[in-house]
Amino acid sequence: MAAGWQDFQGVNQGYVEELYERFRKDPNSVDPESRELFAKLGPPPSSTLSALKTRNAVGVADADPGAAAAVDAVASVGAFNLAQSIRRYGHLAATIDPLGGRPTGDPALEPATHHVTDADLQSLPGSFVWGAVGESSATMAEVVEKLRAIYCGNIGYDFAHIFNPEERHWLRQAVESGRFAPPVQPINGPALLGRLTEVEGFERFLQRTFPGKTRFSIEGLDMLVPVLDEVISTAASHGTRRGFIAMAHRGRLNVMTHVLGKPYAQMLAEFRDPVRGVYEHQGVKFDGDVKYHLAATREFPAGRDVNFVVTMPPNPSHLEAIDPVLEGMARAAGTNASAGGAPVFDPDAVLPILIHGDAAFPGQGIVAETLNLNKLDGYTTGGTIHIIANNQIGFTTDQSDEFSTLYASGLARGFKIPIVHVNADDVEACVTVARLAIGYRQAFKRDFLIDLVGYRRYGHNEGDEPAFTQPAMYAKVNAKTSVRQIWAAALESRGEITAGDADAMLAAKLDELQQSLDSLQPDKDLVESVPDVAPPGTAARTETAVPLDRLRALNASVMTTPAGFTVHRKLEKIRDKRRKALDDQSAPTVDWAAAEDLAYASILEDGTPIRLTGEDVERGTFSHRHAVLHDSATGETFSALQALPQAKASFEIHNSPLSEAATIGFEYGYNVQAPDHLVIWEAQYGDFINGAQTIIDEFVVSARAKWGQEPSLVFLLPHAHEGQGPDHASARPERFLQLAADINMRVANCTTPAQYFHLLRRQAALLTKDPLPLIVLTPKSLLRHPFVVSTPAELADGRWQPVIDDADARERAHDIRRLILCSGKVAVDLLTSAARKANPQVAICRVEQLYPLPVSELADVFESYPKLDEITWVQEEPENMGAWDFVRPQLSELTGRRRLSVLARPRSSSPAEGSSAVHAKNQERLIAQAFELSATKKLSRTRDGS
Ligand SMILES: Cc1ncc(C[n+]2csc(CCOP(=O)(O)OP(=O)(O)O)c2C)c(N)n1
């Protein structure tokens, strides 16, 4: 806080006077520090201000009695400011670097800067500052000494950015009272030595047995394991039952073994790496992953009689990409969705821990995106413990080239996350900080960051020579004794162990590992997770129809608002129509929004919880959804799906922050943790999903083959060429289709509300039977297109159709010469084109499911037209985009003697035209050419696909 009313210099003067005035009127209106200060100093003598101004100006006090009081006040202010500066800036002088790097220090930590002398400090009472330190000190000199020991030792408390007064007060008290540190909370020294022996012994054994093999040794940051022990056991003793830890390569094998309890035998079997080939299970291929990306879960008894379960999910090389995934997992694990209404998240139920690299944390944008989720209603996880495993180097890059902030942790300051830097060679300091972190998290349900500052014993991997690039640093590293040795020496000097105990412990650990290796049966000890695969045809057999009476009851419920709730006038008109949409079962009255609403309502009635997020999803980008209504008079909100009387599971909907990578990562994590929930992410426009390409590549499409995970996340991606320019046109279906293999997703581009209804319901029904991610290219203008409507009967009967043949062409099947294959909006353009009537030899078949491509259904369609001699794939995307490259080889195999051709916009680096007029012209030409039987031969934009 600022100094108090006596700080008469410059701008502080007005501030202190104002603060004092507030205190005088209501002591509770100022923060506790100011309250205490003002209570001790009493009201300022009227002459003090001018007297002190004089003294400050000339450096002497005159004989005026007011000035005499002022002399004391100047010393008091100086002493107080010095104490406050140590609290705020002490971390700048803290000895947090085990390699002996000198802290920068700060002039504010020197008495002279505050015009106070040692004699002044000796003469002022210690009770002058509030809190434990003040109360236990006779003089301010003692206070300053104690504060220096606390704030400028091996721990740097970086709290000055914490604005919340309660949090600030709690942190200061916790730190200064020493309540988390020994001797108040003792540490079992020999047990900790045992732990450090396991950690170091494991690395030493691997180094000896598998020299040069990459393992990303933890050495230099060995205290990471005891820190995790402390955080987990404290949380468990507070009643938390579920923990999640995410980390990158560095130290991962050690943490998996010692914190997650992965058996030595399995770890060593992975180092032996027997040839296993590629696994194939019921026609689906699994490739596995390198050992330092794999997952582990451990259940262990903690507190009372309930198990604490901790999971480390698998993660890719892409640093920090796991961060939002882990948060989503924690959110799901702490959520109760088993009843209608909004789900209930219990922050005490879960504990997420994210371990970052010191180069990756400031460097990767997804970290900022993830931190931004931490206090948002739809995303909070009750506080994450962040640990920067800070080895002061990134691969070969020095920190001076890694970040522009003072510390690697700088980004967290903006999010008001308390930060503590701690020297990883100081065992007691590290344990104290771990306790502080979890204590704060328990108290405030907020994130906390531990910057664990250590070093890296070897190069980036164990085969690298670090002295090529960091010779000076590695001269120091090579001379360093390990933290185990440092702690053993401390215990020996305290008489807690005797000489030789530490060496004996290490020898025993190395023996244990050797025995484990000697008795290894690599094939048996290697456990791989391969998921079950659903029997073929599971998806095709899924029933999705909902009887009409049930649909009508659900429609009535979703169209009901609470008494007195005023719906916007324009929406009320639309809702009036919706109320009657199911009256006539054969009238085309169900639009896209109605179909979606009814799908969700019926899924909730079936007992499947739904979570729907994305930018502006509550209203819907195109103002069609209105899943959350706002009372026109009061602004109060209401979600009919959350008030649905029929619901047997919760409905959750949130407008997301403006992020793709972290929000999709979060939904992915939520989805794999809660596989029986229907988790849907909607893009504002489909293009924006490329902001999350890492999450798509590394998790959504490949997690099953690599790690045996079974995501079933749904993406709603608005996609169509509608003249809005190069962006807002394409959800980049070609990218998904290029990644489609091993049956790792379903991709749909459907053209009717009924199809959308059945697609969503099928996905919900398959969540536990045949889970796969579902990519849906969704409409924009078609949301309100008169052709894009369904009858109630189409919802009440039938099911998802991967292909929709041309019903109008059936009766002239014998005349059909060309079959147009198309998908999505272009199909509607073709079906509603005036040219259709004039070209009776052309039939239009809609491919509603792009992956897996429904080849047998397509073959049936081809065979049903006996005179068919040309199959033309028509897409509005440029030829190098859209589905063409993907469908071409498969169609080539199906078409037989018939010619296969394509009609598309010319190959292009940009997805669409910049001008809507040019778009309209090109679109018109494309549709016209589709019906010209000779067009595909004449046009340069056409390619022969055979
Ligand atoms: C997104 C991403 N970019 C680049 C890399 C390549 N890479 C692997 S480790 C590493 C350095 C990481 O440094 P730091 O975060 O300090 O972790 P450390 O390896 O030092 O523990 C880099 C650049 C990567 N894995 N992920």
The ligand as an SDF file (V2000), in Angstrom:
LIG
                    3D

 26 27  0  0  0  0  0  0  0  0999 V2000
    5.0110  -25.3780  -29.8730 C   0  0  0  0  0  0  0  0  0  0  0  0
    6.4080  -25.9190  -29.8800 C   0  0  0  0  0  0  0  0  0  0  0  0
    7.3730  -25.2540  -30.5360 N   0  0  0  0  0  0  0  0  0  0  0  0
    8.6310  -25.7200  -30.5440 C   0  0  0  0  0  0  0  0  0  0  0  0
    8.9510  -26.8720  -29.8940 C   0  0  0  0  0  0  0  0  0  0  0  0
   10.4020  -27.4220  -29.9300 C   0  0  0  0  0  0  0  0  0  0  0  0
   10.9770  -27.4040  -28.5520 N   0  0  0  0  0  0  0  0  0  0  0  0
   11.0010  -28.4970  -27.8020 C   0  0  0  0  0  0  0  0  0  0  0  0
   11.6120  -28.1920  -26.2660 S   0  0  0  0  0  0  0  0  0  0  0  0
   11.9120  -26.5900  -26.6320 C   0  0  0  0  0  0  0  0  0  0  0  0
   12.4930  -25.6910  -25.5870 C   0  0  0  0  0  0  0  0  0  0  0  0
   11.5790  -25.5920  -24.4100 C   0  0  0  0  0  0  0  0  0  0  0  0
   12.1460  -24.8220  -23.4190 O   0  0  0  0  0  0  0  0  0  0  0  0
   11.4350  -24.6960  -22.0270 P   0  0  0  0  0  0  0  0  0  0  0  0
   10.0170  -24.3030  -22.1680 O   0  0  0  0  0  0  0  0  0  0  0  0
   12.2750  -23.7950  -21.1930 O   0  0  0  0  0  0  0  0  0  0  0  0
   11.4640  -26.1820  -21.4630 O   0  0  0  0  0  0  0  0  0  0  0  0
   12.7410  -27.0660  -21.1370 P   0  0  0  0  0  0  0  0  0  0  0  0
   12.9570  -28.0040  -22.2930 O   0  0  0  0  0  0  0  0  0  0  0  0
   13.8980  -26.1710  -20.9210 O   0  0  0  0  0  0  0  0  0  0  0  0
   12.3820  -27.7920  -19.9130 O   0  0  0  0  0  0  0  0  0  0  0  0
   11.5280  -26.3010  -27.9390 C   0  0  0  0  0  0  0  0  0  0  0  0
   11.6790  -24.9860  -28.5750 C   0  0  0  0  0  0  0  0  0  0  0  0
    7.9030  -27.5590  -29.2480 C   0  0  0  0  0  0  0  0  0  0  0  0
    8.0960  -28.7190  -28.6500 N   0  0  0  0  0  0  0  0  0  0  0  0
    6.6490  -27.0470  -29.2260 N   0  0  0  0  0  0  0  0  0  0  0  0
  1  2  1  0
  2  3  1  0
  2 26  2  0
  3  4  2  0
  4  5  1  0
  5  6  1  0
  5 24  2  0
  6  7  1  0
  7  8  2  0
  7 22  1  0
  8  9  1  0
  9 10  1  0
 10 11  1  0
 10 22  2  0
 11 12  1  0
 12 13  1  0
 13 14  1  0
 14 15  2  0
 14 16  1  0
 14 17  1  0
 17 18  1  0
 18 19  2  0
 18 20  1  0
 18 21  1  0
 22 23  1  0
 24 25  1  0
 24 26  1  0
M  CHG  1   7   1
M  END
$$$$
